[in-house]
Amino acid sequence: MGFIRSKIRIIEEAKAILERRDGGANQAKQQNCVASQDDAERFETEIETWAKLNSLWYNDATDKVEEQFGRRVGNGAESFVFCYDGHNVVKVRDITGYNNLLEALESIEIHNLLFPETAMSILGFGRSDGEFAIIFTQPFIEGEHPTNEEIETYMHLKFGAEKDESVLGGTSYRTKEYLLQDLKPQNIIVNNEGRFFIIDGDFYRRNFSSV
């Protein structure tokens, strides 16, 4: 079965499964800044089992995407990017930057809420170089990357966001509700009309005691 299929609400279903199994424990661990490797593996096993039952699992995700869409056109620290139809791209993103899968799904959910013009639509799950990965489509945006100074101005004007100096790198911001991280120039595109598009980043709700 190919990736492009009738749309189903994969992210909502996957999150519901994990939240039922988790029983609120993940939020409690976030509040105490403690990550459990056992919980992370349990989440991945739960979704792998569910995805296989629903034909949404791909053992070699990058190979499968390349087979269907052609060679990859780019990559970042955690993602491989493949051209889809000129209007969208397909990405295979591993979740190594997150404490667990539920946290990765919540980051995508926040991205879609704050940046609907570059919303991510999950197609399935799998393994990429042995790591658990999420496969999704996203609109293709053409343009240039902004400077760090331009990003800071945009984030302040758009969200009232301030730099989060507690995170190294100078690419993190905070609002009253969210932590918006990894907003480096490579993750943002400005089109020829000067419009900003956030295409990647790490996003969290401010619901733990350390912030």
Helices and strands as residue ranges (DSSP letters): H 10-22, H 25-31, H 37-53, E 57-58, H 61-69, E 72-75, E 79-83, E 88-94, H 101-114, G 116-118, E 121-128, E 131-139, H 148-159, E 162-163, E 173-174, E 178-181, G 185-187, E 188-190, E 196-198, E 202-205
